[in-house]
Amino acid sequence: MRLLILPVLIMLSLSACNSYTPTTQVNESIVGQQTLIAPDLQVIIDQSWALNLAYSPELAASLGDATAAGKLDDLSAETLAKKNQQTVEILNTLKQLDRTQLSKSDVINAKILQDQLQNDVDMYHFHDHYLPITAESGFHAYIASIAKARFSSVEDYQHYLAKLKQLPRYFAQQTYWLKQGLASGITPAKITLNGFEDSISAFIVPVEASGYFTPFTHYPEYFSAAEKQALTKQGRETVEQIVLPLYQQFYDFMTQEYIPNARVDIAASALPDGKAFYQNRVEYYTTLPMTADEVHQLGLQEVARIRAEMEQVIKDVGFQGSFAEFLAFLRTDPQFYPKTADELLKEAAFIAKKADAILPKYFGKLPRTPYGIAPVPAEIAPKYTTGRYSGSNRDDEPGYYWVNTYALDKRPLYELEALTLHEAVPGHHLQISLNKELTDLPNFRRYSYISAFGEGWGLYSEYLGVEAGFYRDPYSNFGRLTYEMWRAARLVVDTGMHAKGWSRQQAIDFMASNTALSMHNVTTEIDRYISWPGQALSYKIGELTIKRLRAKAEKALGKDFDIRKFHDAILENGSIPMTVLEQMVDEFITRQQAKIEETSKV
């Protein structure tokens, strides 16, 4: 699984209940177990979840396994091969399962679990572990989140120190995979790594300025002076003697060896077995049996439709000039840009609060978890996207809507309404939080994320803003359209670069000429698509599917269509593939029609 996805999954995983005891342990070989000769779905689910816990001490510790505290993942070749073998065995057993007697909910469970296991096997086959970095960031930045854990006891600090002392092994393993990637031609495209070293040098600072040292700068009041003194001494020595030299070594390796020798070709299809890899990613991220050509053509159709709406807005505001000149006006006029980071964050907060107020009109069920607004961490902000949702890592903490405050002259305010609705509510925060509160779902579903569903919902949430009375300023409406165009253009440029021979500049030009995104955002986004093939397709495919299913329900139910009930039905099963979502909406329509018919008889 691509490392860029891992923070999302880990943050979702860490938000689980306080304790969990696996009902099934992972043995050396699963094939020969008596329990799986005539398999039961729950046994397979337990085996799969136990496998996740066995190979992810961070996840296991967060769910109450005291023996996993203070440990980092083992990413050695032997361990990854062993995990893959066990995953294959569970997958093969699941494929043999007779599903004719399963309940509807278990049919969904089996489908989603098989997809997850298949993806793990596929990614191992395509050597995705050779790529623990992307254009945006990498393992060296994500692992730093261990410093943000809860520290309420001396034991917590001791576990943290134990993790810090394992970082040399962790960095060595990741560097080993990077070297394997160099040797086999499986690296990010060199062009996307321009400036990547800045994400490493951000960690090469004096000890007292290091985020790794932060836990040792404040303690619970009930710690004794002797405990504080001893822990601070250990922390300073560990960060100075172990952590900081690691980042300097990694910086040297990346700048002197890795980046200069990274592959030049940007296409996923140019990787070893690249055509099969990209088709695999298309199907995985859309959750539909689509080809790259089909996605490309759909993208061109959507671009043409949205372009016509954008031209109408330009006409409505009375702008005298071409479409390109209007985009240049939006990108350069100071009136559209915040002067300070606080101004940007406060405007985002104001929009978010307005969005909170519309929720009861559109949803019957709302999550209990609140959310806050925070800037994108400074160490990753320069090459990071304009905003993102970060799920809570405990049930006593909120989720966060991250807003990128780097390069303020590239963060237009006219895009902020669409961004906020997508990342906060009714978008990611609402959907992900509700997903985690579905306690009847097995853990592998509660703490997983299907991109076509989640990102499709996020883009659909931008559209809901039209119905809810947002975008009253024509420039904000144009910002919404440019966001929708952005997602439509992704279908074109992602498939263009990875399957149809497009150059990076060709993709930049297409995106820049069709959206009002700043050029900084355009290039950042294009580099993201290059280093994360296929993921960008999930947004528009998911949104179009949800819109189509809503139109289907509206037509079938007529005046009895209830938007709140429809949205609750979309979200009630958590994150699911588009094929399953269609089945769920069909069942929703049938249930509603039956209720209408029953009411008419009274």
C-alpha positions as CSV (number, residue, x, y, z in Angstrom):
1,M,0.0,0.0,0.0
2,R,1.4,3.4,-0.9
3,L,2.8,5.2,2.1
4,L,0.8,8.3,1.3
5,I,-2.3,6.4,2.2
6,L,-0.9,5.0,5.4
7,P,-1.4,8.2,7.5
8,V,-5.1,8.1,6.7
9,L,-5.4,4.5,7.6
10,I,-3.3,4.7,10.7
11,M,-5.2,7.8,11.9
12,L,-8.4,6.0,11.3
13,S,-7.1,2.9,13.1
14,L,-5.9,4.8,16.1
15,S,-9.3,6.2,16.6
16,A,-10.7,2.8,17.5
17,C,-12.1,1.7,20.9
18,N,-9.7,1.7,23.9
19,S,-9.2,-2.1,23.9
20,Y,-9.5,-5.0,21.5
21,T,-8.6,-8.7,22.0
22,P,-8.3,-10.7,18.7
23,T,-10.4,-13.8,18.8
24,T,-8.0,-15.6,16.4
25,Q,-4.2,-15.7,16.5
26,V,-2.0,-15.8,13.4
27,N,-0.1,-19.0,13.0
28,E,2.9,-19.7,10.8
29,S,0.7,-21.3,8.2
30,I,-3.0,-20.8,7.7
31,V,-3.6,-23.3,5.0
32,G,-3.5,-26.4,7.3
33,Q,-5.7,-25.2,10.0
34,Q,-8.8,-27.3,10.7
35,T,-11.0,-24.2,11.2
36,L,-10.4,-23.2,7.6
37,I,-11.0,-26.5,5.8
38,A,-14.7,-25.7,5.9
39,P,-14.3,-21.9,6.4
40,D,-16.7,-19.6,8.2
41,L,-16.6,-15.9,7.2
42,Q,-16.2,-14.7,10.7
43,V,-13.1,-17.0,11.2
44,I,-11.6,-15.5,8.0
45,I,-12.4,-12.0,9.2
46,D,-10.8,-12.7,12.5
47,Q,-7.7,-14.2,10.8
48,S,-7.3,-11.2,8.6
49,W,-7.7,-8.7,11.4
50,A,-5.3,-10.7,13.6
51,L,-2.8,-10.6,10.7
52,N,-3.1,-6.8,10.6
53,L,-2.5,-6.6,14.3
54,A,0.5,-9.0,14.2
55,Y,2.3,-6.9,11.6
56,S,1.3,-3.4,12.9
57,P,2.3,-2.9,16.5
58,E,1.2,0.7,16.2
59,L,-2.3,-0.4,15.4
60,A,-2.2,-3.2,18.0
61,A,-1.0,-0.9,20.8
62,S,-3.7,1.6,20.0
63,L,-6.3,-1.1,20.4
64,G,-5.1,-2.2,23.8
65,D,-2.3,-4.7,23.2
66,A,0.3,-3.7,25.9
67,T,2.9,-6.0,24.4
68,A,3.0,-4.0,21.2
69,A,3.7,-0.7,22.9
70,G,7.1,0.8,22.2
71,K,7.5,-1.1,18.9
72,L,7.8,0.0,15.3
73,D,6.8,-2.0,12.2
74,D,9.3,-4.6,10.9
75,L,9.8,-3.9,7.2
76,S,12.5,-6.5,6.5
77,A,12.3,-8.6,3.3
78,E,11.6,-11.7,5.3
79,T,8.8,-10.2,7.3
80,L,7.1,-8.6,4.3
81,A,7.4,-11.9,2.3
82,K,5.9,-13.8,5.3
83,K,3.0,-11.4,5.6
84,N,2.3,-11.6,1.9
85,Q,2.3,-15.4,2.0
86,Q,-0.2,-15.4,4.9
87,T,-2.3,-12.8,3.1
88,V,-2.4,-15.0,0.0
89,E,-3.5,-18.0,2.1
90,I,-6.4,-16.0,3.7
91,L,-7.4,-14.6,0.3
92,N,-7.5,-18.0,-1.3
93,T,-9.6,-19.4,1.5
94,L,-12.0,-16.4,1.2
95,K,-12.3,-17.0,-2.5
96,Q,-13.4,-20.6,-1.9
97,L,-16.1,-19.5,0.6
98,D,-19.7,-20.4,-0.3
99,R,-21.5,-17.1,-0.2
100,T,-25.0,-18.3,-1.2
101,Q,-26.0,-18.7,2.5
102,L,-24.5,-15.4,3.7
103,S,-26.6,-12.5,4.9
104,K,-26.7,-9.3,2.9
105,S,-24.3,-7.6,5.3
106,D,-21.9,-10.5,5.2
107,V,-22.0,-10.5,1.4
108,I,-20.7,-6.9,1.6
109,N,-18.2,-7.9,4.3
110,A,-16.8,-10.7,2.1
111,K,-16.6,-8.5,-1.0
112,I,-14.8,-5.6,0.8
113,L,-12.4,-8.0,2.6
114,Q,-11.5,-9.8,-0.6
115,D,-10.9,-6.4,-2.3
116,Q,-8.6,-5.3,0.6
117,L,-6.7,-8.6,0.6
118,Q,-6.4,-8.6,-3.1
119,N,-5.0,-5.1,-3.1
120,D,-2.4,-6.0,-0.5
121,V,-1.3,-9.0,-2.6
122,D,-1.3,-6.9,-5.8
123,M,0.8,-4.2,-4.2
124,Y,3.4,-6.7,-3.0
125,H,3.5,-8.2,-6.5
126,F,4.0,-4.7,-8.1
127,H,6.8,-3.9,-5.5
128,D,4.9,-1.0,-4.0
129,H,7.1,-1.3,-0.9
130,Y,10.0,-0.1,-3.0
131,L,8.2,3.3,-2.9
132,P,7.9,4.5,0.7
133,I,8.0,8.1,-0.6
134,T,5.9,10.2,-3.0
135,A,6.2,13.7,-4.5
136,E,4.5,15.1,-1.4
137,S,6.4,13.4,1.4
138,G,7.5,10.1,2.7
139,F,8.1,7.7,5.6
140,H,10.6,10.1,7.2
141,A,7.8,12.6,7.8
142,Y,5.0,10.2,8.7
143,I,7.0,8.4,11.3
144,A,7.5,11.7,13.2
145,S,3.9,11.4,14.3
146,I,5.0,9.1,17.1
147,A,6.0,12.3,19.0
148,K,2.3,13.3,19.0
149,A,1.1,10.4,21.0
150,R,-0.5,10.7,24.5
151,F,2.1,11.0,27.2
152,S,0.5,10.5,30.6
153,S,2.8,8.1,32.4
154,V,6.6,7.4,32.7
155,E,5.9,4.2,30.9
156,D,4.5,6.2,27.9
157,Y,7.8,8.0,27.7
158,Q,9.8,4.8,28.0
159,H,7.8,3.3,25.1
160,Y,8.5,6.5,23.1
161,L,12.2,6.3,23.8
162,A,12.2,2.6,22.8
163,K,10.6,3.6,19.4
164,L,13.3,6.3,18.9
165,K,16.0,3.7,19.5
166,Q,14.4,1.6,16.8
167,L,14.5,4.3,14.2
168,P,17.9,3.3,12.8
169,R,16.5,-0.1,11.9
170,Y,13.4,1.4,10.5
171,F,15.3,4.0,8.3
172,A,17.7,1.2,7.2
173,Q,14.9,-1.0,6.1
174,Q,13.1,1.8,4.2
175,T,16.4,2.9,2.6
176,Y,17.0,-0.7,1.6
177,W,13.7,-0.7,-0.3
178,L,14.6,2.6,-1.9
179,K,17.8,1.1,-3.1
180,Q,16.0,-2.0,-4.5
181,G,13.7,0.5,-6.4
182,L,16.7,2.2,-7.9
183,A,18.2,-1.1,-9.0
184,S,14.9,-2.2,-10.7
185,G,13.7,1.2,-12.0
186,I,10.8,1.5,-9.6
187,T,11.2,5.0,-8.2
188,P,9.1,8.2,-8.4
189,A,9.8,10.2,-11.5
190,K,12.9,12.4,-10.9
191,I,11.0,15.6,-11.9
192,T,8.5,15.1,-9.0
193,L,11.4,15.0,-6.5
194,N,12.5,18.6,-7.0
195,G,12.6,20.1,-3.6
196,F,11.9,16.8,-1.8
197,E,15.1,17.3,0.2
198,D,13.4,20.2,2.0
199,S,11.0,17.8,3.6
200,I,14.1,16.1,5.2
201,S,16.1,19.1,6.1
202,A,13.1,20.4,8.0
203,F,13.9,17.8,10.6
204,I,17.6,18.6,10.8
205,V,17.4,21.3,13.5
206,P,18.8,21.8,17.0
207,V,17.6,19.3,19.5
208,E,15.4,21.8,21.3
209,A,13.6,22.7,18.1
210,S,13.0,19.1,17.0
211,G,9.5,17.8,17.1
212,Y,10.9,14.6,18.4
213,F,12.1,16.4,21.5
214,T,8.7,18.1,22.1
215,P,7.3,15.4,24.5
216,F,10.3,16.2,26.8
217,T,9.5,19.9,27.1
218,H,6.3,19.4,29.1
219,Y,5.1,16.7,31.5
220,P,2.0,15.9,33.5
221,E,2.0,17.9,36.8
222,Y,2.2,14.7,38.9
223,F,5.6,13.7,37.5
224,S,8.3,14.1,40.1
225,A,11.3,16.4,39.5
226,A,13.6,13.5,39.4
227,E,11.4,11.7,36.7
228,K,11.3,14.8,34.6
229,Q,15.1,15.4,34.8
230,A,15.9,11.8,34.0
231,L,13.5,11.6,31.0
232,T,14.6,14.9,29.6
233,K,18.2,13.8,29.8
234,Q,17.4,10.5,28.0
235,G,15.3,12.3,25.4
236,R,17.9,14.9,24.6
237,E,20.6,12.3,24.2
238,T,18.5,10.1,22.1
239,V,17.3,12.8,19.7
240,E,20.8,14.3,19.4
241,Q,22.8,11.1,19.0
242,I,20.3,8.8,17.2
243,V,17.4,10.7,15.5
244,L,19.1,13.8,14.1
245,P,22.0,11.9,12.5
246,L,19.5,9.6,10.9
247,Y,17.9,12.5,9.1
248,Q,21.3,13.8,8.0
249,Q,22.2,10.4,6.6
250,F,18.9,10.1,4.8
251,Y,19.3,13.6,3.4
252,D,22.7,12.7,2.1
253,F,21.5,9.5,0.5
254,M,18.5,11.2,-1.2
255,T,20.5,14.1,-2.6
256,Q,23.6,12.3,-3.6
257,E,22.4,8.9,-4.6
258,Y,18.6,8.5,-4.9
259,I,17.2,11.6,-6.6
260,P,20.0,11.9,-9.2
261,N,19.4,8.4,-10.3
262,A,15.6,8.3,-10.1
263,R,13.8,7.4,-13.3
264,V,13.2,10.0,-16.0
265,D,10.0,8.7,-17.5
266,I,6.9,9.9,-15.7
267,A,4.4,7.2,-16.9
268,A,3.3,4.3,-14.6
269,S,3.1,2.2,-17.8
270,A,6.9,2.7,-18.2
271,L,7.5,0.8,-14.9
272,P,8.3,-2.9,-15.0
273,D,4.9,-4.6,-15.7
274,G,3.7,-1.0,-15.8
275,K,0.6,-1.4,-18.1
276,A,-0.8,-4.1,-15.9
277,F,0.0,-2.0,-12.8
278,Y,-1.8,1.1,-14.1
279,Q,-4.9,-0.9,-15.2
280,N,-4.9,-2.5,-11.7
281,R,-4.8,1.0,-10.1
282,V,-7.6,2.3,-12.4
283,E,-9.9,-0.5,-11.3
284,Y,-8.9,-0.3,-7.7
285,Y,-9.5,3.4,-7.3
286,T,-12.7,3.6,-9.3
287,T,-14.0,0.2,-7.9
288,L,-15.4,-0.3,-11.4
289,P,-14.3,-2.4,-14.4
290,M,-13.2,0.7,-16.4
291,T,-10.3,1.0,-18.8
292,A,-8.0,4.0,-19.0
293,D,-9.4,5.0,-22.3
294,E,-13.0,4.9,-20.9
295,V,-11.9,7.1,-18.0
296,H,-10.1,9.5,-20.4
297,Q,-13.1,10.0,-22.6
298,L,-15.4,10.5,-19.7
299,G,-13.0,13.1,-18.4
300,L,-13.1,15.0,-21.7
301,Q,-16.9,15.0,-21.7
302,E,-17.0,16.4,-18.2
303,V,-14.4,19.1,-19.0
304,A,-16.5,20.3,-21.9
305,R,-19.7,20.4,-19.8
306,I,-18.1,22.3,-16.9
307,R,-16.2,24.7,-19.2
308,A,-19.6,25.8,-20.6
309,E,-20.8,26.6,-17.0
310,M,-17.6,28.5,-16.3
311,E,-17.9,30.6,-19.5
312,Q,-21.4,31.6,-18.3
313,V,-20.1,32.9,-15.0
314,I,-17.5,35.0,-16.8
315,K,-20.3,36.4,-18.9
316,D,-22.4,37.1,-15.8
317,V,-19.7,39.1,-14.0
318,G,-19.2,41.2,-17.1
319,F,-15.5,40.4,-17.6
320,Q,-14.2,41.7,-20.9
321,G,-11.6,39.3,-22.1
322,S,-10.9,35.7,-22.9
323,F,-11.2,32.6,-20.7
324,A,-7.4,32.6,-20.3
325,E,-7.3,36.3,-19.4
326,F,-10.0,35.7,-16.8
327,L,-7.9,32.9,-15.2
328,A,-4.9,35.2,-15.2
329,F,-7.0,37.9,-13.5
330,L,-8.1,35.4,-10.8
331,R,-4.5,34.2,-10.3
332,T,-2.9,37.6,-9.9
333,D,-5.4,40.1,-8.4
334,P,-4.6,40.6,-4.7
335,Q,-8.3,40.9,-3.8
336,F,-8.6,37.1,-4.0
337,Y,-5.7,36.2,-1.7
338,P,-5.3,36.3,2.1
339,K,-2.7,38.6,3.6
340,T,-1.9,36.4,6.6
341,A,-2.1,32.8,7.6
342,D,-4.6,33.8,10.3
343,E,-6.8,35.4,7.8
344,L,-6.9,32.3,5.7
345,L,-7.6,30.1,8.8
346,K,-10.3,32.4,10.1
347,E,-12.1,32.5,6.8
348,A,-12.0,28.7,6.6
349,A,-13.4,28.5,10.2
350,F,-16.2,30.9,9.3
351,I,-17.2,28.9,6.3
352,A,-17.0,25.7,8.3
353,K,-19.3,27.1,10.9
354,K,-21.8,28.0,8.2
355,A,-21.5,24.5,6.9
356,D,-22.3,23.0,10.3
357,A,-25.5,24.9,10.4
358,I,-26.9,23.3,7.2
359,L,-26.4,19.7,8.3
360,P,-29.7,19.0,10.0
361,K,-31.5,20.0,6.8
362,Y,-29.7,17.3,4.8
363,F,-28.9,14.6,7.3
364,G,-30.9,12.6,9.8
365,K,-27.8,11.2,11.6
366,L,-24.8,13.3,12.5
367,P,-21.5,12.2,14.1
368,R,-20.6,12.8,17.7
369,T,-17.0,13.7,16.9
370,P,-16.3,17.4,16.4
371,Y,-13.5,18.8,14.2
372,G,-11.0,21.6,14.3
373,I,-9.1,23.6,11.8
374,A,-5.3,23.7,11.7
375,P,-2.5,24.6,9.2
376,V,-0.8,21.9,7.3
377,P,2.4,21.0,9.2
378,A,5.2,23.3,8.1
379,E,7.7,20.5,7.3
380,I,5.4,19.1,4.5
381,A,3.5,22.2,3.5
382,P,5.7,23.4,0.5
383,K,4.8,20.3,-1.6
384,Y,1.5,19.5,0.0
385,T,-1.9,19.9,-1.5
386,T,-4.1,22.9,-0.6
387,G,-6.0,21.2,2.1
388,R,-6.8,17.8,3.6
389,Y,-8.8,16.1,6.3
390,S,-6.9,14.4,9.2
391,G,-8.9,12.0,11.2
392,S,-8.7,11.9,15.0
393,N,-6.3,9.4,16.5
394,R,-8.2,8.8,19.7
395,D,-11.9,8.9,20.7
396,D,-11.2,11.9,23.0
397,E,-9.8,14.0,20.2
398,P,-11.4,15.8,17.2
399,G,-10.7,15.4,13.6
400,Y,-8.9,18.2,11.8
401,Y,-9.4,20.1,8.6
402,W,-5.9,21.0,7.5
403,V,-5.5,24.3,5.5
404,N,-2.2,24.9,3.7
405,T,-0.9,28.3,4.8
406,Y,2.3,28.1,2.8
407,A,2.7,30.5,-0.1
408,L,-0.4,32.6,0.7
409,D,-0.3,34.3,-2.7
410,K,-1.2,30.8,-4.1
411,R,-4.2,30.2,-1.8
412,P,-7.2,31.9,-3.4
413,L,-10.1,32.6,-1.2
414,Y,-12.6,32.0,-4.0
415,E,-11.8,28.3,-3.7
416,L,-12.2,28.1,0.1
417,E,-15.9,27.4,0.2
418,A,-15.6,24.3,-2.0
419,L,-12.5,23.1,-0.2
420,T,-14.1,23.4,3.2
421,L,-17.3,21.6,2.2
422,H,-15.1,18.8,0.8
423,E,-12.6,18.4,3.6
424,A,-14.8,19.2,6.7
425,V,-18.6,19.0,6.5
426,P,-20.6,17.6,4.9
427,G,-17.6,16.0,3.3
428,H,-14.8,13.9,4.8
429,H,-15.2,14.7,8.5
430,L,-18.9,13.8,8.5
431,Q,-18.5,10.7,6.4
432,I,-15.4,9.3,8.1
433,S,-16.7,10.0,11.6
434,L,-20.0,8.3,10.9
435,N,-18.0,5.4,9.4
436,K,-16.1,5.0,12.7
437,E,-19.3,5.1,14.7
438,L,-20.7,2.0,12.9
439,T,-19.8,-0.3,15.8
440,D,-21.7,-3.2,14.2
441,L,-19.2,-3.3,11.3
442,P,-16.1,-5.5,11.6
443,N,-12.9,-3.5,12.3
444,F,-11.5,-4.0,8.8
445,R,-14.4,-1.9,7.5
446,R,-14.7,0.6,10.3
447,Y,-11.0,1.6,9.9
448,S,-10.6,1.4,6.1
449,Y,-11.1,3.9,3.4
450,I,-12.4,3.3,-0.2
451,S,-11.3,6.3,-2.2
452,A,-14.1,6.2,-4.8
453,F,-16.6,6.4,-2.0
454,G,-14.8,8.8,0.3
455,E,-13.5,11.2,-2.4
456,G,-16.7,10.9,-4.4
457,W,-18.6,11.9,-1.3
458,G,-16.3,14.8,-0.8
459,L,-16.8,16.1,-4.3
460,Y,-20.6,15.5,-4.0
461,S,-20.5,17.6,-0.8
462,E,-19.1,20.5,-2.8
463,Y,-22.2,20.2,-5.1
464,L,-24.5,20.2,-2.1
465,G,-23.2,23.6,-1.3
466,V,-25.2,24.9,-4.4
467,E,-28.4,23.6,-2.9
468,A,-27.6,24.9,0.5
469,G,-27.1,28.5,-0.7
470,F,-23.3,28.7,-0.6
471,Y,-21.4,30.2,-3.6
472,R,-23.5,33.4,-3.6
473,D,-20.5,35.3,-4.8
474,P,-20.0,34.5,-8.5
475,Y,-16.3,34.2,-7.9
476,S,-16.8,31.6,-5.3
477,N,-19.2,29.8,-7.6
478,F,-16.4,29.9,-10.2
479,G,-14.1,28.5,-7.5
480,R,-16.5,25.6,-7.1
481,L,-16.6,25.0,-10.8
482,T,-12.8,25.2,-11.0
483,Y,-12.7,22.5,-8.3
484,E,-15.1,20.4,-10.2
485,M,-13.1,21.0,-13.3
486,W,-10.0,20.1,-11.4
487,R,-11.4,16.7,-10.6
488,A,-12.7,16.2,-14.2
489,A,-9.3,17.2,-15.6
490,R,-7.7,14.6,-13.4
491,L,-9.5,11.9,-15.4
492,V,-7.8,13.3,-18.5
493,V,-4.3,14.1,-17.2
494,D,-3.9,11.0,-15.0
495,T,-4.8,8.6,-17.8
496,G,-3.0,10.9,-20.3
497,M,0.3,10.7,-18.5
498,H,0.2,7.1,-17.3
499,A,-1.4,5.4,-20.3
500,K,-1.4,7.7,-23.4
501,G,2.0,9.1,-23.5
502,W,1.4,12.6,-22.3
503,S,4.3,14.7,-21.0
504,R,4.3,16.4,-17.6
505,Q,4.2,19.8,-19.3
506,Q,1.2,18.7,-21.5
507,A,-0.6,17.7,-18.3
508,I,0.3,21.0,-16.6
509,D,-0.9,23.0,-19.6
510,F,-4.2,21.1,-19.8
511,M,-4.9,21.7,-16.1
512,A,-3.8,25.3,-16.1
513,S,-5.8,26.2,-19.2
514,N,-9.0,24.7,-17.8
515,T,-9.0,25.6,-14.1
516,A,-8.4,28.6,-12.0
517,L,-5.9,26.8,-9.7
518,S,-2.7,28.8,-9.1
519,M,0.3,27.6,-11.1
520,H,1.9,26.4,-7.8
521,N,-1.1,24.2,-7.1
522,V,-1.2,23.0,-10.7
523,T,2.4,21.8,-10.6
524,T,2.0,20.3,-7.1
525,E,-1.1,18.4,-8.2
526,I,0.4,17.1,-11.4
527,D,3.4,15.8,-9.5
528,R,1.1,14.2,-7.0
529,Y,-0.7,12.3,-9.9
530,I,2.6,11.2,-11.4
531,S,3.7,9.7,-8.1
532,W,0.3,8.3,-7.1
533,P,-1.1,6.7,-10.2
534,G,-4.8,6.2,-10.4
535,Q,-5.9,7.7,-7.1
536,A,-7.0,11.0,-8.7
537,L,-9.6,9.1,-10.7
538,S,-11.6,8.2,-7.7
539,Y,-13.1,11.7,-7.0
540,K,-15.0,12.3,-10.2
541,I,-16.0,8.7,-10.8
542,G,-17.4,8.5,-7.2
543,E,-19.2,11.8,-7.4
544,L,-20.8,11.0,-10.8
545,T,-21.9,7.6,-9.4
546,I,-23.5,9.2,-6.3
547,K,-25.3,11.9,-8.5
548,R,-26.6,9.2,-10.8
549,L,-27.9,7.1,-8.0
550,R,-29.6,10.2,-6.5
551,A,-31.3,11.0,-9.8
552,K,-32.4,7.4,-9.9
553,A,-34.0,7.6,-6.4
554,E,-35.6,11.0,-7.1
555,K,-37.2,9.6,-10.3
556,A,-38.4,6.5,-8.6
557,L,-39.8,8.2,-5.5
558,G,-41.0,11.5,-7.0
559,K,-42.5,13.9,-4.4
560,D,-41.8,11.3,-1.7
561,F,-38.1,11.6,-2.1
562,D,-36.5,12.6,1.2
563,I,-32.9,14.0,0.8
564,R,-32.2,13.3,4.5
565,K,-33.2,9.7,4.2
566,F,-31.2,9.3,1.0
567,H,-28.0,10.7,2.5
568,D,-28.4,8.5,5.5
569,A,-28.8,5.5,3.2
570,I,-25.7,6.4,1.3
571,L,-23.6,6.6,4.5
572,E,-25.2,3.9,6.7
573,N,-23.0,1.1,5.4
574,G,-19.7,3.0,5.7
575,S,-17.2,3.1,2.9
576,I,-18.2,0.7,0.2
577,P,-17.4,0.1,-3.5
578,M,-19.5,1.8,-6.2
579,T,-21.1,-1.5,-7.3
580,V,-22.2,-2.3,-3.7
581,L,-23.5,1.3,-3.3
582,E,-25.7,0.9,-6.3
583,Q,-27.2,-2.3,-4.7
584,M,-27.8,-0.4,-1.5
585,V,-29.6,2.5,-3.2
586,D,-31.8,0.0,-5.1
587,E,-32.7,-1.5,-1.8
588,F,-33.4,1.9,-0.3
589,I,-35.7,2.7,-3.2
590,T,-37.6,-0.5,-2.7
591,R,-38.0,0.1,1.0
592,Q,-39.2,3.6,0.5
593,Q,-41.7,2.5,-2.1
594,A,-43.0,-0.2,0.2
595,K,-43.5,2.4,3.0
596,I,-45.3,4.7,0.6
597,E,-47.6,1.9,-0.6
598,E,-48.3,0.8,3.0
599,T,-49.1,4.4,4.0
600,S,-51.5,4.8,1.1
601,K,-53.5,1.8,2.3
602,V,-54.2,3.4,5.7
